[in-house]
């Protein structure tokens, strides 16, 4: 789902998600039972997926993990913020697990059947699994989880953009068999369910209500959420009875670690110092200024993962001036010089993105990656044609109004890192040469969320969408999601794009999917609906004495159930 400059989505902006691969389910064309999908041609990126590690796992010890931002709620069914999914991956299990090559393998579901028309998914569940509060995991629990996610009270962004358009209902067939019914075929359905946002929670715990469940949700996972000291850390302890790891996990039993201390360290330099001093054994996102040093540091392992989805981009409000004019949007893209802006801000830690979707996304094509190279003369010509003439101050004017662009961004803790602000300032300087007056307006977190979906309150804003399917394009650019919070924020209405993406979701023919997703990328690029900046990444810094860490491919979370501490 989507995220805005470091947040996920719903009543919150989203940071959305990359590095994953869409699964085209082979069983969609038959009623035969299957426990895997068809691998895509795309890999999820270096660092993704469980890998065999030399050495003998050591039991015990506490891992300290330093991350940039604190969740707003620990229940990932509620709202939809990326920090939720990172920690939820440690204590929740999902029905299926995605591998780097796009294959979906069993997790809490041992196998599944898909009807010939693609409208029914029947899941056969593992036996003998319990939530850590003693509640049995069964078909009734799966139904309760779908119903909670769909409950308007949860304000679930996952429900908003993935389930609502396609979900028809759910039937309990027997104690360990459940059938999900869809309104229309949706080939990435299994990919979606692999996300931690669809992790299974205890019905007993959910019944306590949202407020309590936000503080202490209960899963079946390898760790148990013990305590959330707000503003400081989350404490997780080993689940000694864990018996439900995904099929692609190296460790098929309880976790090796005794505990995890999940510390909130929003300052990137503080996180890096914590890793270097041994105060933390793993950290999220190495600071760009320390990236080169980390690469050459033998005491640090880097795991770098490119997320699938849209990547970090600048939303342009297509519904109002000045960006309701295609020529102005194209001129802004041409003038922004994003490759140079990204290189300057991130010092090589992040590559520039120039396409509609991230390079880590299945069916990505680079055919339309260079439609808007830095070309100041062409940008100026387009603005001239659009009626924006250079004023005395250098800012272009039309009908007595300046070409002013209000760019809002969140400045809450961990929201906009120093390098990210530098990126925006670089773009500000670049477009100024073409006559744009780009005004950077920092907003407190709450105000930013309020304004992010109101076109009258902004002309541009940063966001990104992490999701394991190219249908992210439908989430952020369809008529159906036009009025949904944090979905179609650019206010795009294009019937041809809608038709193309719905056709792609309705087929499991890979050649047809490739053709349709190619066309969708072309439509978005040619219309310059937004400004691509860089692909979202999970960039882990890991101490050499911490072994067995891997990155989950559907959303890019670190996985610690296989990890152990040496020495």
N, C-alpha and C positions, 0 to 999 in steps of 0.2 A: 504494500500500500504506500500511500504517499507520505512524504515527510517534508517539513519545511525547515530549512537551515538547521537541522539537528533535532527535529521532532517528527513523530510519525503522523498521526492523522486523526480525524473525526472532528471533534470539537477541538482539535489541535492540528497544527500543521505537521506535516510529516517529513521526515527525512526520507520513505519508500522507499527499498529496496532491493544491491544487485548481486550478481554473481551466480544466479541460479539458472536453471535450464528448464524449459518447458517440456513436459512429457506428453507425447502423443500416444494415447493409450491404445494398444493393439486390440484390446478386447472390445472396443467400441463397435466393431463390426460383427461381433458374434456374442453368443451368450455363454461362451466357455469361461470357466473360472481362470483368473489370472492373478499373479502376485507381482507383476512387474509391468512397466510400460516399455515403449520403444525408445531407445536412446536417441537423443538429438545429435546434430553434428557439432554443437557447441560444447566446449568445456566450460566449467564454472569458474576456472581461474586457479592460479597457483595457490596452494594452501587449503583448497577445499577438499572435504572428505577425509574419512579416517585412513591413516597410512600406517603400515607396519613400522614399528620403532625398535631399534636394537636395544637389548638390555632386558633385565628382568624387573617387572613392575614391583615397586615398593609400597607396602600398605602403610597408611598413617600420614600425619602431618596436615598443616593448614596452609592452603594457598591464599595469598593476598593478591587480589586482582584490582587494578586501578582503572576506573572508567571516567568518561568525561561528564556524564550527565545523570542526574537522579531521575528515576521514574516518577510519574505523577500518581500512578496506581500500579500495584504489583499484579493485578489481575489483567492479563492481556486481552480478555474478552471485553473489558471496559475501555472505552475511548480507543486507543490504538497508537501508542507512542513507541518508537523503536527501542528505547532503553528497557521497556517492559519485556520485549521479546528476547533481548540478550540475556536477561536474568531468568526469564521463564523457561528458557531452553534447559536450564539446570534442574528444574523441579517438575516440569510437565513433560509428558509423552504425547505424541500425536498419533493419529491412526496410521499414517504412512511416513516414510522417510525418503528424501530425495538424494540421489547420488550426483557427483559432479558431471557425469555424462548424460544426466537427464533422466535416468531410470528411476522409477519409484519402486521401493522395496517395502516389505512388511515391517510394521512396528506394532502398535496395539491391534491392528487388523492383521490377521495371519494371511488373508487372501481376500479377493473381492471379485464380483461379477459385474459386468456392465451390459445393459440391454442393447439389442441391435440398434435401437433408435437413439441410444445415448441419453435417455431420459431417466434411467434408474441405475443407481449404484448400490449394490448389495455387499455389505461388509461382514465377513466372518471373523469374529473377535477372538483374541487370546483368552484362554481359560486360566483361572487361578491368580489373576492380578487384582491387587487391592490398592486403593488410595491410602495414603499414609495416616489417615484418620480411621482406617479400618473398613471403610465403605467398599463394597465389591465394585469392580469395574465390569460392566455388562452393557447390554443393549439399552437398558433404561438410562444408564449413565450417559451414553452417547446422545440419546435423545434429549436429555436434560441440558447437555452442553450446547447443542444446536439451538435449543429454545432460549437459553440464556443469551447467547450471542445475538439472537434475533430480537430479544426483548428491547424495545425502544429505551428503556431505563438505562441500559448499559452504554448507550450512545456509541455503539461499536462501529468503528470505521471499517472493520473487516466485514461485518454484516452489510454495511452501507454500500460498499463497492463490489464485493464479491458475491454475497449470497442473495441479497434482496432481488436483483434483477432476474435471477435464475431459479431460486429456491421455491419449491411447491409444497413440500411436506416431508415428514419422516415417519416410517412405520417400524415398530418393533415386531419382528417375525418370530423370534424365540429369544431365550435368555442371552444367546451369544450371536444373534444375527439381526442386523438392522439395515433398512433400505432407505436411501435418500432419493426423493423424487424431484426432478427438475422440470421447469417450465419449458426450457428449450435446451438443445444440446450445448454442452460447454466442454470442449476437449481438454482444457487445462485444469479441470476440477480436482484431480488427484494432486497435481502440483500445488494448488492452493492449500489443500488440506495438510500438506507437509509442513506448513509454517507453524511456528510456535503460537501464533495468534489463534490457531485452532487446537491448541493443546487441550487435553482432556482434564477437567477439574472435578473434584468431588461434589456430587449433588448435595450432600449434607452440608458441606462448607458453603456452597453457593446459596443455599437456602437461608443463611444468616443475613443476607442482604449485601448490597454493593459496598456499603461503607466498611463493613468488617472484612469482606472478602478482598477488598483492595489492599488491606494491610497484611492479611495472612491467608492467601489462597492455598489450596491443598491439591497436590497432584499425585501421580504414581511414580514420579521420576527418581533419578539416582540420588538426589539431594532433597532435603526437607527445609523449607523456609522457617527459620527459628525466630528471627527478630529483625525488625526494620528500625534502626535508629536514624530517624529522618535528619537529613543534612550531613550524615556521617557515613553510614555503611549499612549493608544488609548482611546478616549472618546466616549461612546455610550449613547444615550438618548432613553427614552421610546417612542415606537410607539403607540400613543393614539388610532389609528384606527385598531389595530391588531385584525383580525377576523379569523385567519387560524391556530390555534394550532393543534398539532397532537392529534389523538384520545386517546393516552395514557398520555396526560398531565393532571395534576390536575386542573390547571387554564385554563379555556376555553375562557378567555378574554384577554385584554391587560395586560402587566406585572404590578406587584405591585410597583417595584422600579422605581424611576424617572430616574436614570442614573447608569452607570457602569464606573468606572475608571479602565482600564486594564493596570496595571503598570508592567514594565519590571524590574525584580529584579533577575539578573542572579546568584548572590551570595546566596546560600541556607541559610546561617546563617542570612543574611539580611532579607530574606523572613520570616524566623521563628520569628525574632525579630519584624518585622512589624505586624505579627499576634498577638504576645504576648502583644505588646504595644497598640493594638487597631488601629494602623495606617492602617491595612488591616483587612478585615473581612473574607477573604478566601485566601488561597495560594495553589499553585500547588506544590506537592511533598515535604512533610516534610523531612528535612535532616535526613539521617540514624542515625547520632549521637544523634538526638533529638527525635527519634521515640519512644523509651521507655518512655521518659518524657511526650510526647504528649499523649500516651496511658493512662497514669495515671492522666492527667490534666483535671479536671472537667470543665474547661472553654473552652475546645477545643473538637470539634467533629471531628472524623476521618472517612472519607469515602474511602475505599480501593477497587480497581477494577482491576481485572486481564484481560488484553486485549486478544482477540483472534488473532491468526496469528502465526508467527514464534517465537517471543520473541527475546530478546537480544542475539545475537550469534556472533561468530568469523567466518568471511568468510575465507575459505582456497582456494587459487587459484589452482583448480584442473587441469589447463591446462599446468602448467610448474613445473619443479622441485622446491622444493622437494615434493610438495603435489600432483603431478600427480601420485604418488605411493600410493596405498591404504594402504600398511603397514605403511608408514610414517604418513598418516592421522590418522590411528588407534592408532599409538604410541603417537601422539601428544594429542589425546583425553584421552588416558589412563594416560599420565603423567601430564596433566593440573590440575587435582584435583580441578575441578570447584566448587563442593559443599563447600569445605573448603575456596576457594578463595572468593566466594560470601558471605559466612557467615562472614568472616573476614572484608570484605569491607563494607557490608551493615548492619551488626550488627542485623540481624534478620528481617529487614524491607522488604527484598526481599528473597523469597525462591530460591533455585537453580533449574535450569531446566536441564534435561538430555535427553529429547526427541526431535524429529524432529520438533514438533509444540508445542505451548503453551497449558498448561492444561486448559485454558479458551476457547479453540477452540472446536467447535462441532466435534464429532467423534474422539476426542483425545483418544488414548489408552496408557496405561503405560506398555504394553507388552515389549517394546524395550527401556525402560527408563534406564536400568542399564547394557547396553552392554559394557560400558566403565567406570567401577569404577576405582578409583585410584589404579593403579597397575604398579609400577615402574619396577619391574622385567619383566613383560610381555611387557612393552613398549621397554625396552632395548633389549629383545629377537627379537621383530619385526624389530627394527632398525638394529640389527646384520644381520637378514635375508635379509633385503633390501640393505645390503652392506655398511652401515654407521658404521664405526669403531671408537672407542674412540681415540681421538688425545691426544697429550701431555698436552694441556691446559684444557682437559675435554670436549671440544667441538668435536662432532663427525665429521668425514671427509669421503669423498668418491671421488675417482679420483682426489685427491689433493684439493678438495673444501670443505670448512667448512659447517656444517649443520646450516646455517644462515637463519633466518626468519625475513624479514622486515615487521613490523607491523605498519601501518600508522593509525593515528587517528586525528580528527579535534580538534584544540585548540582555536577556536573562542569563543566569549562570549556565555556562557551557553551550549557550545557543550559537553565538557567532564568535568563532575563535579568531585570534589576531590575524592569521594568514587569510582567513575568509574575508575579513574586513578589508585587508589589503587588496584582495581580488576585486571587490566591489569598487574600491577607490581607483584601481587601475582601469576598470571599465568606464568609470565616471570621467577620467581624464581623456580616454580614447574617444568617447562619443562627443565630448566637448568640441573636438576639432571639427566635427561635422555640423555643429551648431545646436546640439542637444544640451539643455541645462538639466542634468541628472542630479536630483537632490536626494542624498542619502539620509533617511529618517529613521533613527533607532527608536524602537518602541519596547516598553516593558512587556514581558511575556503575555500577560493577560490581554493587554490592549492590542498586541500584535495579532493574537488569535481572533479577537473580535473583528479587526479590520481586514484580515486576510481574505475573507469571502465577500467583501463589500466593494464592488468595483469603484464606487464613488470615493472610497478612502485610499486608493492607490492606483498607480499606473503600472508599476512593476514591483516584483517581490521575488525572493529566492525560495526555492523548494526542491524536493526531489522525491521520487517514488521508487522504493525497493519492492520488487515483486517477481515471482519466479516464472513470468510468462510475458510475451509481447502484448498480451491483452491489456497491459498497463496503458497502452495507447488509448484504449477504449475508456478506461477509467478517467483519464485526464483530458479527454478531447471529444467525448460523445454528447449528443443531444440528451440522451437518457440520464446522464450524470450532470447536466448543466446546472441544476439547482441544488445538488448535493454538496454539503460542506467539504471543503478541502479535496474535491475531486476535479471537476472541470473549472479550475480557477482562472484559466485564460478566457473563459466564456466563448468557446468555439461551437459553432453550429455548421456542420458540413455533412449533408445527407450521404454524399458519396463515401466519405470516410466511415460513417456509421455502418453503411451497407457492407463495405469491404471487410471491416473487422468482425462483424457479426457472422459473415460467411466463413471467415477464418476459424472462428470458435466452433462453428457447426460441423466442420469436417475433420476427419482424422487422416486424410490423404496428405502426405507430407509435401508432395510436389505442389498441390493446390494451396496448402498453407504457405509455403515459401513464396508463391506468386502473390498471394493476397497480402501477406505481411510486408512484402517488398513494396506493393502499391500503396499501402497505408503510410509507410515511411516516406515515400515520395510525396504524397499529398501534404503531409505535415511539413516536410522540409520546404517545398515550393511555396507554401503559404506563410512560412516564417512565423509560425504561431508562438514560438518561444525562442529563447537564446540558450543553446546547450553550452555548458561550462566544463564540467569534468565528470567522469564516471565515479559514482560513489564506491568507496572501498572500505573494507575492514583491513586495517593494518596493525597487526599485533606485534608487540615487542615482548619476547619471552626469554626468561633467564635460562641459561644452558643447563641448569640443574632441574628444570621442569620438563618432563618428557610426556609425549602422548597427546598433546593438545592438537585439536583440529578444528576446522571451520565448517559449519553446516552450510550446504549450498543454496537452500531456498531463500534464506534471509541473511546469511553471513554471520551468524552468531558463533562465538567461541564455544567449544564443547569440552567440558572438563571431566566427564565421566570416565574417560580412558586415561586421564593424566595421573602422573605420580611425581613425587619429589625425590631426587637422589641426593644423598649426602646431608 
